Amino acid sequence: MSINKNQVKKVAKLSRISLEDSKLDSLSKDLDSILNFVEELNKVDTKEIEPLSSIVDKKLEPRTDKINDGKIKKEILKNSPNKNEDFFIVPKVVE
């Protein structure tokens, strides 16, 4: 597949990119080489290749859920402008 200058201008206009006429030749060659590479990739037979979800051949092991309060309640509450012993005090939202 060959990309000409008019096609490059059209793609640039559709993507709202301003192009200088001096760069049209190099861009058309670059796009042409990209499309040729994609055509080569389309020729590769991948029927018996399974898709990858990860490059590491290891399954994730489930972990047990442990409840942990972090034991930092006092440190968190000291950041609040209004608080009582154990809770944040916030303005009433619903009347």
C-alpha positions as CSV (number, residue, x, y, z in Angstrom):
1,M,0.0,0.0,0.0
2,S,1.3,3.4,-0.9
3,I,0.5,6.6,0.9
4,N,0.6,9.8,-1.2
5,K,0.8,13.5,-0.1
6,N,-2.9,14.0,-0.5
7,Q,-3.7,11.2,1.9
8,V,-1.3,12.5,4.4
9,K,-2.9,16.0,4.2
10,K,-6.3,14.4,4.7
11,V,-5.2,12.4,7.7
12,A,-3.6,15.6,9.2
13,K,-6.8,17.6,8.6
14,L,-9.0,14.9,10.2
15,S,-6.7,14.7,13.2
16,R,-6.4,18.5,13.5
17,I,-2.6,18.5,13.0
18,S,-1.0,21.3,11.1
19,L,1.7,20.2,8.7
20,E,4.3,22.0,6.7
21,D,4.5,21.0,3.0
22,S,8.2,20.3,3.4
23,K,7.4,17.4,5.8
24,L,4.8,15.7,3.6
25,D,7.4,13.6,1.7
26,S,9.0,12.2,4.9
27,L,5.7,11.6,6.6
28,S,4.3,9.7,3.6
29,K,7.3,7.5,3.5
30,D,7.1,6.9,7.2
31,L,3.4,6.0,7.0
32,D,4.0,3.8,4.0
33,S,6.7,1.8,5.9
34,I,4.4,1.5,9.0
35,L,1.6,0.1,6.8
36,N,3.9,-2.3,5.0
37,F,5.0,-3.6,8.4
38,V,1.4,-4.1,9.5
39,E,0.8,-6.0,6.2
40,E,3.7,-8.3,7.0
41,L,2.3,-8.9,10.5
42,N,-1.1,-9.8,9.0
43,K,0.6,-12.6,7.0
44,V,1.9,-14.4,10.1
45,D,0.0,-17.5,11.0
46,T,-1.2,-17.2,14.6
47,K,-4.0,-19.8,14.6
48,E,-2.4,-22.1,17.1
49,I,-0.9,-19.4,19.3
50,E,-2.8,-18.8,22.5
51,P,-3.2,-15.2,23.6
52,L,-1.1,-13.9,26.5
53,S,-2.4,-12.2,29.6
54,S,1.0,-12.0,31.1
55,I,4.6,-12.8,30.0
56,V,5.2,-14.5,33.3
57,D,4.2,-18.1,33.4
58,K,2.9,-18.0,37.0
59,K,-0.6,-18.1,38.4
60,L,-1.6,-15.6,41.1
61,E,-2.0,-17.3,44.5
62,P,-5.0,-16.1,46.4
63,R,-4.2,-14.5,49.8
64,T,-6.2,-14.6,52.9
65,D,-8.0,-11.5,53.9
66,K,-6.9,-10.2,57.3
67,I,-8.7,-7.4,59.1
68,N,-6.2,-4.8,60.3
69,D,-7.1,-1.4,61.7
70,G,-3.6,-0.2,61.4
71,K,-3.4,0.9,65.0
72,I,-3.0,4.5,63.9
73,K,-6.4,6.0,64.9
74,K,-4.9,8.8,67.0
75,E,-2.5,9.8,64.2
76,I,-5.4,10.0,61.7
77,L,-7.7,11.9,64.1
78,K,-5.0,14.5,64.9
79,N,-5.4,15.7,61.2
80,S,-9.1,16.6,61.8
81,P,-10.0,20.1,62.8
82,N,-13.1,18.8,64.7
83,K,-13.0,15.5,66.6
84,N,-14.0,13.8,69.8
85,E,-12.3,10.9,71.4
86,D,-12.8,8.4,68.6
87,F,-14.6,10.1,65.7
88,F,-14.4,12.9,63.2
89,I,-17.0,15.6,63.7
90,V,-18.6,16.9,60.5
91,P,-21.3,19.4,59.8
92,K,-24.8,18.1,59.4
93,V,-25.6,17.5,55.7
94,V,-29.3,16.5,55.7
95,E,-31.8,18.7,57.4
